[in-house]
Amino acid sequence: MVDRLSGGKIGYIYVPNTSTDGNRELYRGMYEYNEKEALIIDDRYNGGGFIPDVMTNLLERKTLSYWQRNGLTPMKTPGIAHNGPKVMLTNGYSSSGGDAFPYYFRKKGLGKLIGTRTWGGLVGLSGNAGLVDGGGIEVPQFGIYDENEQWIIEGVGVSPDIEVVDRPEQLAKGEDPCIEKAVEVLLKQLQENPPKKVNAPAPPDRSGWNEQMK
């Protein structure tokens, strides 16, 4: 759908959680789509897991330099980096690490959040004892606050910049309002700020470099 609506300009990465599967999908998507002009990161129904700071850092990467190898295709550093605009999709099932991911995405200034407010259950469960009958009791052990010494996200969630509701009757017909809005927003950004194409310059004349070094 994204490929069709954008004419192949936009890549789409679904991140099911911030645990093993989510990290795998994000890295796979970044390798596949880092040359696309724009990216959609889909955080809807993200079940959480680890704290997604490393995932956010991956999305934040920009190209620092380019390298021309004689007779070969140019390469860049970092090898996997995306320089174009991005948006992230959220909904009420984006939970725990899925709450933190859009919060970090916005805090880093990576792009717009599109969809509905996240779950608001960003609390940590760690070290709770099990019961003799095989059951357990889960008690939150840590919460999240910001640089202003204010508790954040828990019980509130992360609100989108552009609210779009995925109506079930639309989804049943194969439509996806969030994706359609995301493509619209990104194509407009690409039109207003066309991506710069970086080509290798002509080879330098190094014939006199030895003399200059002397």
ABEGO torsion letter per residue (X at the ends): XAAAAAGGABBBBBBABABAAAAAAAAAAAAAAAABABBBBBABGBAEEBBAAAAAAAAABBBABBBBBBGBBBBBOBABBBABBBBBBBBAABBEAAAAAAAAAAAAGAEBBBEBBBAGABBBBBGBBBBAAGBBBBBBABBBBBAAGBBBGBGAEBBBABBBBBBAAAAAAGBBAAAAAAAAAAAAAAAABBBBBBBBBBBBBAAAAAAAAX
